[in-house]
Amino acid sequence: MLGRHVLGMTDFDADELRSVLSLAERMKSGDDTHPYLTGTDLGLLFHVPSTRTRVSFQVAAAQLGGRSYTYGPEELRLANNETVEDTAGVLSRYLSALVVRWYDMADYGAGHRRLHTMAEHSSIPVINALDDEEHPCQVLADLLTLRERFGDELPRKRVVYTWAYSSRQKTPGVLHSSLLAAALLGHHVTFAHPPGFELDERYVKEAQTLAGASGARLDFVEDMAEAVRGSDAVYVQSWKSLRLPGQHEWQARTRLADRWRVTEPVMALAAPGAPFLDCMPSNRGEEMDAEVKDGPRSLIFDQAENRLHAQKALLAQVIGSAPSTASASADSASGDRAAR
């Protein structure tokens, strides 16, 4: 993966995805402490605010022996209409890689296109730190968290990703990347959402094609309780409707607030001990009740920590010449095959 852009989940194949996760596990356990990024300079360009992504990339670079520099667009000549093409070309001459977060909730797809434009005009790797269509870095951490919980049994577990009300519009990036990752790895996932909040059909079709090769099972339902019943893990995430315009979206969202929230009775429908996941930020009383977010099933801070380990592994393989760990991922691959 050395020198490659990571703009979405399909920039990995299944073995590469397992390889990154296996390296992350070894880094987290302390079995791999090599300073893969010695002498490298990582740029972090954030068009919108960030806590977990920004800090975890900064710490990841430092722990691997590299340096990091964070910029907002208002700090660069982007604020004076310098093009993203020129910005990418210039930063390529200074940095070893560029991590970019860019989206505009009022213009779905524009951020994703901008990242691709930057990648096309960059001679260094560009890594997607969340745009309006994908969030591969978050999903690497989520997969690491689920592997820690279920081990080789993960391909035989059913993970539910459910829409929930939020007063703040969010991108469907986590959901699209989760869908593609499950399709690549042969996992069983269910996506629950109310009518009008369907995922982007392009990603659904791409995932279904990948699932045909991997044996993944991808289900879509419009009832939260139906989705959660008997599931092995519950992941909550709000996202903006891609179909309902403007005020219609806000009206629909408000009407759904009471019915689309993860509560203790909802979690009771899942399998005994099924964990709760949420990539944050989220508001108690909106996406979920406080008893769920702060309860014993919650893995939210494990997910947050795993951003660091997953991104260390990603950086090591993209700009740090970390060796391939394909053999180390053979256990997961065999588990995937057994599940089918």
C-alpha positions in Angstrom: 0.0 0.0 0.0 3.1 2.2 0.1 2.4 5.6 -1.6 -1.3 5.0 -2.3 -4.2 7.3 -1.7 -6.9 6.1 0.8 -10.1 7.9 -0.2 -12.6 5.1 0.5 -12.9 1.5 1.6 -12.5 0.1 -1.9 -9.0 1.5 -2.0 -8.3 -1.7 0.0 -8.9 -5.2 -1.1 -9.9 -7.7 1.6 -6.4 -8.9 2.3 -5.1 -5.4 2.6 -7.9 -4.5 5.0 -7.1 -7.5 7.2 -3.4 -6.6 7.0 -4.0 -3.1 8.4 -6.2 -4.5 11.2 -3.6 -7.2 12.1 -0.9 -4.6 12.3 -3.1 -2.4 14.4 -3.6 -5.2 16.8 0.1 -5.8 17.2 0.8 -2.1 17.7 -1.9 -1.9 20.4 -0.6 -4.9 22.2 3.0 -3.5 22.1 4.3 -6.4 19.9 5.2 -3.9 17.1 6.8 -0.6 18.3 8.9 0.1 15.2 9.2 3.9 14.4 7.8 3.6 10.9 7.4 7.3 10.3 10.8 8.5 11.3 11.7 11.5 9.1 8.2 12.0 7.7 6.0 15.0 7.8 2.2 14.6 8.0 -0.2 17.4 7.0 -3.7 17.5 8.5 -6.1 19.7 6.6 -9.5 20.1 8.3 -12.2 22.0 6.6 -14.5 21.3 9.6 -13.7 20.7 13.3 -12.5 17.4 14.6 -11.6 15.9 18.0 -11.0 12.1 17.6 -9.6 12.2 14.0 -7.3 15.2 14.5 -5.9 14.2 17.8 -5.5 10.5 17.0 -3.6 11.3 13.8 -1.3 13.8 15.6 -0.5 11.3 18.3 -0.1 8.5 15.8 2.5 10.4 13.8 4.4 11.3 17.0 4.4 7.7 18.4 5.7 6.4 15.0 8.5 8.9 15.0 7.1 11.4 12.6 5.9 15.0 12.7 2.4 16.4 12.1 1.1 19.9 11.2 -2.6 20.9 11.3 -4.2 23.5 9.1 -7.6 25.0 8.6 -8.6 26.3 5.2 -8.7 29.8 6.6 -5.0 29.5 7.4 -4.0 28.7 3.8 -4.5 30.6 0.6 -7.6 28.5 0.1 -9.3 31.3 2.0 -8.3 33.6 -0.9 -9.6 31.3 -3.6 -6.4 29.4 -4.4 -7.5 26.2 -6.0 -7.3 22.8 -4.4 -5.3 21.7 -7.4 -2.6 24.2 -6.6 -2.8 23.6 -2.9 -2.3 19.9 -3.4 0.7 20.5 -5.7 2.4 22.8 -3.3 1.8 20.7 -0.2 3.2 17.7 -2.1 6.6 19.4 -2.2 6.7 19.8 1.6 4.9 16.8 3.2 5.0 13.0 3.2 1.2 12.6 3.2 -1.9 14.7 3.6 -4.9 13.8 5.7 -8.0 15.8 4.7 -11.5 16.3 6.2 -13.8 18.2 3.9 -17.6 18.3 3.5 -20.5 20.7 3.2 -23.8 19.4 4.5 -25.6 21.7 2.0 -23.8 20.2 -1.0 -23.7 16.4 -0.8 -20.8 15.0 -2.8 -18.8 18.2 -3.2 -16.3 17.3 -0.4 -15.7 13.8 -1.9 -15.1 15.3 -5.3 -12.7 17.8 -3.8 -10.7 15.0 -2.1 -10.4 13.2 -5.4 -9.2 16.4 -7.1 -6.6 16.9 -4.5 -5.4 13.3 -4.9 -5.2 13.7 -8.7 -3.0 16.7 -8.3 -0.9 15.3 -5.4 2.3 13.4 -5.6 1.9 12.2 -2.0 -0.7 10.0 -0.5 -4.0 11.7 0.4 -6.1 10.1 3.2 -9.8 10.7 3.7 -10.5 11.8 7.2 -14.2 12.1 6.5 -16.0 13.6 3.6 -19.7 13.7 2.8 -19.6 10.2 1.3 -17.1 8.1 3.2 -15.1 7.8 6.5 -12.6 4.9 6.0 -10.5 5.8 9.1 -13.4 5.5 11.5 -14.5 2.2 10.1 -11.0 0.8 10.5 -11.3 1.6 14.2 -14.8 0.1 14.3 -13.6 -3.1 12.7 -10.7 -3.3 15.2 -13.2 -2.9 18.1 -15.5 -5.6 16.7 -12.5 -8.0 16.2 -11.4 -7.4 19.8 -14.9 -8.3 20.9 -15.7 -11.3 18.7 -12.4 -12.5 17.3 -12.7 -15.1 14.6 -16.4 -15.3 15.3 -17.0 -11.8 13.8 -18.0 -13.1 10.3 -20.7 -15.2 11.9 -22.1 -12.3 13.9 -24.8 -9.9 12.8 -24.0 -6.2 13.3 -26.9 -3.6 13.1 -26.2 -0.1 11.9 -29.3 2.0 12.8 -30.3 5.6 11.9 -31.3 7.7 14.9 -32.5 11.2 15.4 -30.0 14.0 15.9 -30.5 17.8 16.0 -27.3 18.1 13.9 -27.1 16.9 10.3 -24.3 14.3 9.8 -22.9 12.8 6.7 -23.6 9.1 5.8 -19.9 8.6 5.4 -19.5 6.1 8.3 -22.4 4.0 6.9 -21.1 3.9 3.3 -17.7 2.8 4.5 -19.1 0.3 6.9 -21.3 -1.2 4.1 -18.3 -1.6 1.8 -16.1 -3.0 4.5 -18.7 -5.7 5.4 -19.1 -6.5 1.7 -15.3 -6.9 1.2 -14.8 -9.1 4.3 -17.9 -11.3 4.0 -19.7 -10.0 7.1 -23.4 -10.0 8.0 -24.8 -6.5 8.6 -28.2 -5.0 8.8 -28.9 -1.3 8.1 -32.1 0.2 9.6 -33.5 3.6 8.7 -36.8 5.3 8.3 -38.3 5.9 4.8 -36.5 8.8 3.1 -33.2 8.1 4.8 -31.9 5.4 2.4 -28.1 5.2 1.8 -26.7 6.3 -1.5 -27.8 3.8 -4.1 -24.3 3.9 -5.7 -22.7 2.5 -2.6 -25.5 -0.1 -2.1 -25.0 -1.4 -5.6 -21.2 -1.5 -5.3 -21.5 -3.3 -1.9 -23.9 -5.9 -3.4 -21.5 -6.6 -6.2 -18.6 -7.1 -3.7 -20.9 -9.3 -1.5 -21.4 -11.6 -4.4 -17.7 -12.5 -4.3 -17.2 -12.5 -0.6 -20.4 -14.1 0.6 -21.4 -11.1 2.7 -25.0 -10.7 3.7 -26.4 -7.1 3.5 -29.9 -6.5 4.8 -31.9 -3.2 4.8 -35.0 -2.7 6.9 -37.2 0.3 7.9 -37.9 -0.8 11.5 -35.3 -0.3 14.3 -36.8 -3.0 16.6 -37.0 -5.5 13.7 -33.3 -4.9 12.9 -32.1 -5.0 16.5 -34.0 -8.2 17.5 -31.5 -11.0 18.0 -28.5 -8.9 16.7 -25.0 -9.4 18.1 -24.0 -5.7 18.1 -25.8 -2.4 17.7 -24.2 0.7 16.1 -26.1 4.0 16.2 -25.4 6.8 13.7 -27.5 9.6 12.4 -27.2 10.8 8.8 -28.8 13.4 6.6 -31.5 12.3 4.1 -30.2 12.3 0.6 -33.7 12.4 -0.8 -35.7 14.9 1.2 -35.0 18.5 0.4 -34.3 21.3 2.9 -37.2 21.9 5.4 -38.8 18.6 4.5 -35.8 16.8 5.8 -35.9 18.7 9.1 -39.6 18.1 9.5 -39.2 14.4 8.9 -36.3 14.2 11.3 -38.2 15.9 14.0 -41.3 13.6 13.6 -39.0 10.6 14.0 -37.2 11.8 17.1 -39.1 9.7 19.7 -39.3 6.5 17.7 -35.8 6.4 16.3 -33.6 6.5 19.4 -31.6 3.6 21.0 -33.1 3.0 24.4 -32.6 0.2 27.0 -35.8 -1.5 25.8 -34.3 -1.5 22.3 -31.0 -2.9 23.4 -32.9 -5.6 25.3 -34.1 -6.9 21.9 -30.5 -7.7 20.9 -28.7 -10.9 21.9 -27.6 -11.1 25.6 -24.5 -9.0 26.1 -24.6 -7.5 22.6 -22.3 -4.4 22.7 -23.4 -0.8 21.8 -21.2 1.2 19.4 -21.3 4.9 18.5 -18.4 6.8 16.8 -19.4 10.1 18.4 -20.0 13.0 18.7 -23.5 12.2 19.9 -26.1 13.6 22.3 -27.6 11.7 25.1 -31.4 11.9 24.7 -31.1 12.2 20.9 -29.4 9.3 19.2 -29.5 7.2 22.4 -30.4 7.4 26.0 -27.7 8.2 28.6 -28.2 4.7 30.1 -27.2 3.2 26.8 -24.3 5.4 26.0 -22.8 5.2 29.5 -23.9 1.7 30.2 -21.9 -1.5 30.6 -22.5 -2.6 26.9 -21.0 0.6 25.5 -17.8 0.3 23.6 -17.6 4.0 22.6 -14.3 4.8 24.3 -12.7 1.6 22.9 -13.7 2.8 19.5 -12.2 6.2 20.2 -9.0 4.7 21.4 -8.8 2.4 18.4 -8.7 5.4 16.1 -5.1 5.8 17.2 -4.1 2.2 16.7 -5.9 1.8 13.4 -4.4 5.0 12.0 -0.9 4.2 13.2 -1.2 0.9 11.2 -2.6 2.8 8.1 0.1 5.4 8.2 2.8 2.7 8.6 1.7 0.9 5.5 1.0 4.0 3.4 4.0 6.2 4.1 6.2 4.1 6.5 7.2 1.0 4.5 5.6 -1.3 7.0 5.9 -4.9 5.8 2.9 -6.7 4.4 1.0 -8.7 7.1 -1.0 -10.8 4.7 0.1 -14.0 6.5 -0.9 -12.5 9.8 -4.4 -12.0 8.5 -4.8 -15.6 7.4 -6.7 -16.4 10.6 -9.4 -13.8 9.7 -9.5 -14.9 6.1 -10.1 -18.6 7.1 -12.8 -17.4 9.5 -14.5 -15.6 6.7 -14.4 -18.6 4.5 -15.7 -20.8 7.2 -18.7 -18.5 7.7 -19.7 -19.0 4.1 
